[in-house]
Amino acid sequence: MTREIPPTAGLPLRWRDVLNLSGDLAQSLARQFSIPLPALPCSGTAALIIALRVLQQRMPGRARLIVPAYTCPLVALAAHYCPPLRVVPCDLQPGSIDLDEQQLKHLCDDSTLAVVVTHLAGRVADVDTAKRIADAVGAAVIEDAAQAMGALDDGNSVGLKGDVGFFSMALGKGLTTAEGGVLFSRDPALHQALHRQCRHDLPFSLRWELQRSAELWGYALLYQPRGLHYVYGKALRAALAQGDEVGAVGDDFSVNDIPLHRLGGYRQKVGVAALARLPDYLQQGRTRALRRAARLNALPGVSVVMDRPGQQGTWPFLMVIMPCARTRDTAMALLWTSGLGVTRLFIRTLPDYPAAAPLLEAGGDITEAQAFAARTLSISNSHWLTDEHFERVLAQLKAIVASPD
Ligand SMILES: *Cc1c(COP(=O)(O)O)cnc(C)c1O
């Protein structure tokens, strides 16, 4: 196997993107997604940190942040930069990315700064319920749309129902600037405060700009199945050979992996050029994903996480829930190193990441989030995963769920 399908449907760069020297990324994003002119910090995590700092100033004394128990560990690590904030994991609804409503009600009180609602896997999560519960105790809602740039919630961009929203432009997340964040609020005063905080807290960093620009050129050159064999496939196999699943998916973050600076002008211009192709790319991905999701949903005991009626998410990959942990593990043993874009999202729930644990406060029981971590796998929605590739993945899954043990 000398080809590796990328695990997500990142938008490939063209050389003319890398050479583009005009345009304004914030304005282009605002126009494309009908959002207020966003601030552009260096990452999605930096966007979250800025949002939390602004909310802390507005609501001093509130020191608890409620987040989904199954999410990117960087979300918990953000609290390190916002002392004395503590992170409280909340369970999920069964087989869903939505927060468990009863537990969220129980966890929310007048010490709650904010609730993070995560549009995981490009799906449109239920913001209304979280908003109602958070409003009742005076807490904010932050929409983590890191994986969902371009998703529509009741016809508007995700990130506009909550108090604050952000996207990520990290490698592999749709539009990329080799790390970058997009931060905004529908509330004009809060939106201005986010911009002020970014200007105050995030300096320009020449060192980071040079490093990230080099990474972006690397992406332009190597983000295709042959290149990914070398820069992604080999490291994946090496980690798995050592039984290091967290390393295999690149989940092994620490608080030292979070630089705080602004997104430089050159990378913004590369983003402007690529953004012009994003709407078509997302639309083709949506068509492909819905067709494939229907095939997967027809397998006994298998389900793909879908959108509720009227919601229109993006499809970086299909989030597949297998009948049980055993069938999921069997599928991964066969498919993880097949080069066919099958992998796992986050390996564990938050309390099981050693770097996140010191920032957490015990919440409730997180059985459903643990079941989600144990039973899910992801199938890339990259255009490089052809129908023939997909049929091979489907046939393997079909055989696994059909066999009694
Ligand atoms: C990637 C991701 C983040 C962090 O974004 P970065 O740009 O990588 O810092 C936050 N939340 C979720 C759900 C993510 O997938």
The ligand as a Tripos MOL2 file, in Angstrom:
@<TRIPOS>MOLECULE
LIG
   15    15     1     0     0
SMALL
NO_CHARGES

@<TRIPOS>ATOM
      1 C1         -9.8570   20.6900   15.9860 C.3       1 LIG1
      2 C2        -10.8710   20.9810   17.0130 C.ar      1 LIG1
      3 C3        -10.7030   22.0370   17.9220 C.ar      1 LIG1
      4 C4         -9.4530   22.8690   17.9870 C.3       1 LIG1
      5 O1         -9.1510   23.5560   16.8220 O.3       1 LIG1
      6 P1         -7.6330   23.8800   16.4460 P.3       1 LIG1
      7 O2         -7.7250   24.8210   15.3090 O.co2     1 LIG1
      8 O3         -6.9870   22.5810   16.0870 O.co2     1 LIG1
      9 O4         -6.9890   24.4780   17.6390 O.co2     1 LIG1
     10 C5        -11.7190   22.2790   18.8080 C.ar      1 LIG1
     11 N1        -12.8350   21.5330   18.8250 N.ar      1 LIG1
     12 C6        -13.0240   20.4960   17.9810 C.ar      1 LIG1
     13 C7        -14.2990   19.7250   18.0380 C.3       1 LIG1
     14 C8        -12.0430   20.1830   17.0610 C.ar      1 LIG1
     15 O5        -12.2160   19.1540   16.2290 O.3       1 LIG1
@<TRIPOS>BOND
     1     1     2 1
     2     2     3 ar
     3     2    14 ar
     4     3     4 1
     5     3    10 ar
     6     4     5 1
     7     5     6 1
     8     6     7 2
     9     6     8 1
    10     6     9 1
    11    10    11 ar
    12    11    12 ar
    13    12    13 1
    14    12    14 ar
    15    14    15 1
@<TRIPOS>SUBSTRUCTURE
     1 LIG1         1 GROUP 0 **** ****
